[in-house]
Amino acid sequence: MTEIEMVDVFAAGHRGGRGSLYAYRVRGLGRSAVVLWVGGEGDEPDQVLTLPEVDRCRVPVFMTVRQVRMYVSRRGRRLATPEADTLELTRVQRWLEDPVRRRVPAGAVLEAWNFFEDLARGLGGVHRLPRQGAVHDSAYEKLFGGECAAWTPAEQRAVLELVTAGVELWNSCPVIVNPCSTIAVDGGRGVPQGL
């Protein structure tokens, strides 16, 4: 995809590009990057910005918020806020390594859950996350209320399954690295730490 095509896609609002734009830093064990998060307008859901290709979408990823600001500015847009919120995915991944012995990092798990849903939506890959039902709703409400200790075994299994699938989605989704300066692409395998 050429730089001109990416400008057109960005301006046209593909995958939610018309809502307010936010830089969002994700710090994980396998992949770390700054992404563009798009706030949904009205009833539209939020999602991570993606750029289309012939057979799939790619997530533009950046090393710094400054690179994100430049990317957005070159497309005639501005970030809604000058700074980036941060998802400490590493805390979630460490909890996943031993969920029985480690305390649930409730805030990070809640943020991760929301991020994974927005990422899947942006990629058009909601099928890559487990289908959510009443057990998920109940677990989410308890998580939101800081009552993870009250999870039933079924709720805990549902959360673990969803968050594990979300981490896999983030670590394997196709990305395009710093698209404002290069058109180099990475299929999601072996993206260096620190991106």
C-alpha positions in Angstrom: 0.0 0.0 0.0 1.4 3.4 -0.9 1.6 6.4 1.3 -1.1 8.1 -0.8 -3.5 5.1 -0.4 -2.9 5.2 3.4 -3.8 8.9 3.5 -7.0 8.2 1.6 -7.9 5.3 3.9 -7.2 7.5 7.0 -9.2 10.4 5.7 -12.1 8.1 4.6 -12.4 6.8 8.2 -11.7 3.1 7.5 -12.1 1.1 10.6 -13.4 4.0 12.6 -11.0 6.7 11.5 -13.5 9.5 12.0 -13.9 9.5 15.8 -11.5 11.3 18.2 -8.0 9.9 18.0 -5.9 8.9 21.0 -2.4 7.6 21.3 -2.4 4.5 23.5 0.8 2.8 24.7 0.7 -0.9 25.2 3.6 -2.4 27.2 3.7 -6.2 26.9 6.2 -9.0 27.3 6.0 -10.0 23.6 5.2 -6.7 21.9 5.2 -3.1 23.0 4.0 -0.2 20.9 2.0 3.0 20.7 -1.2 2.5 18.7 -4.0 4.8 17.6 -7.2 4.3 19.5 -10.4 5.7 17.9 -13.3 6.8 20.2 -16.6 5.8 18.7 -19.1 8.6 17.8 -22.6 8.3 19.1 -23.5 4.6 19.3 -20.4 3.5 17.4 -18.0 1.3 19.5 -14.4 2.3 20.1 -11.7 0.5 18.2 -8.0 0.4 17.4 -7.2 2.1 14.1 -6.2 -0.3 11.3 -5.2 0.1 7.7 -6.6 -2.3 5.0 -4.6 -4.4 2.7 -5.9 -6.9 0.1 -6.5 -9.8 2.4 -6.4 -8.3 5.9 -5.9 -5.1 8.0 -2.8 -4.0 9.7 -2.4 -2.0 12.9 -0.1 1.0 12.5 2.3 0.9 15.5 4.8 3.5 16.6 7.7 3.8 19.1 6.8 7.2 20.4 3.8 9.4 20.9 5.6 12.1 18.9 5.6 9.7 15.9 1.9 9.2 16.3 1.3 13.0 16.4 3.3 13.4 13.2 1.4 10.6 11.5 -2.0 12.1 12.5 -0.9 15.7 11.6 0.2 14.6 8.1 -3.3 13.4 7.6 -4.9 16.7 8.7 -6.0 15.4 12.1 -5.0 16.0 15.7 -4.9 13.8 18.8 -7.7 14.5 21.3 -5.1 14.7 24.1 -1.4 15.4 23.9 -0.3 12.4 26.0 -0.9 8.6 25.8 -2.6 6.4 28.3 -0.7 3.2 29.0 -1.8 -0.4 29.3 0.6 -2.3 31.5 0.0 -5.6 29.7 3.1 -7.1 31.3 1.2 -7.1 34.7 -1.7 -9.0 33.1 0.7 -11.5 31.4 2.5 -12.2 34.6 -0.8 -12.8 36.3 -1.7 -15.2 33.5 1.5 -17.2 34.2 0.1 -18.2 37.6 -3.5 -17.0 38.2 -4.0 -19.2 41.2 -1.1 -17.7 43.2 -0.9 -14.2 41.9 -3.4 -11.5 42.8 -5.5 -10.2 39.9 -4.3 -6.8 38.8 -7.9 -5.7 38.4 -7.3 -2.3 36.7 -4.8 -3.7 34.2 -7.1 -6.7 33.4 -10.1 -4.4 32.9 -8.0 -2.1 30.6 -6.7 -5.2 28.7 -10.2 -6.6 28.3 -11.4 -3.4 26.8 -8.3 -3.0 24.6 -8.6 -6.5 23.2 -12.3 -6.0 22.2 -11.3 -2.7 20.5 -8.3 -4.3 18.8 -10.5 -7.2 17.5 -13.1 -4.8 16.3 -10.5 -2.7 14.4 -9.1 -5.8 12.8 -12.5 -7.2 11.9 -11.5 -10.2 14.0 -14.0 -10.4 16.8 -14.2 -14.1 16.2 -10.6 -14.3 17.5 -11.9 -13.7 21.0 -14.3 -16.1 22.8 -17.9 -15.4 22.3 -19.1 -13.5 25.4 -22.2 -14.4 27.3 -23.8 -14.0 30.7 -20.8 -15.4 32.6 -18.5 -12.8 30.9 -21.0 -10.0 31.7 -21.0 -11.0 35.4 -17.2 -11.4 35.6 -16.8 -8.0 33.9 -19.2 -6.3 36.4 -17.3 -7.8 39.3 -14.0 -6.7 37.7 -15.3 -3.2 37.1 -16.4 -3.1 40.8 -13.1 -4.3 42.1 -14.7 -7.6 43.3 -12.5 -10.1 41.5 -12.2 -12.2 44.7 -16.0 -12.9 44.3 -15.5 -14.5 40.8 -17.1 -17.9 40.5 -14.8 -20.6 39.0 -16.8 -20.3 35.7 -16.2 -16.5 35.7 -12.5 -16.9 36.4 -12.2 -19.4 33.6 -14.1 -17.1 31.2 -11.8 -14.2 32.1 -8.6 -16.3 31.7 -9.8 -17.6 28.3 -10.7 -14.2 27.0 -7.6 -12.4 28.3 -5.3 -15.2 27.0 -6.9 -15.0 23.6 -6.5 -11.2 23.7 -2.8 -11.4 24.5 -2.4 -13.9 21.6 -4.3 -11.5 19.3 -2.1 -8.5 20.2 1.1 -10.5 19.9 0.2 -12.0 16.5 -1.9 -9.3 14.7 -0.3 -7.9 11.6 1.2 -4.5 12.0 2.8 -1.7 9.9 5.7 -0.1 11.8 5.9 3.7 11.8 4.0 4.1 8.5 4.7 7.9 8.4 8.4 7.3 7.7 8.5 3.9 6.1 6.3 1.5 4.4 8.0 -1.5 6.0 5.6 -4.1 7.1 5.7 -7.0 9.6 3.3 -9.9 9.6 3.2 -9.9 13.4 6.0 -12.3 13.9 9.1 -11.2 15.6 8.3 -7.5 16.1 11.2 -6.3 18.3 10.5 -5.3 21.9 10.1 -1.6 22.3 8.1 -0.9 19.2 
